[in-house]
């Protein structure tokens, strides 16, 4: 599996986008304390971006793919 290759399936992408938006909304609404808010925001951004583009570098390194075979 090559880095940059689509390896995040439809359900996985939807969950990542939902979690990313939820984490960023929590930070935006000040529901997370200051030191932890940076980590929560970073995780939210990573989840949102990997869900949007359909590629996860960590999945590529581990050889995981949630994309169904055709």
Beta strands, then each sheet from edge to edge (+ up, - down):
end
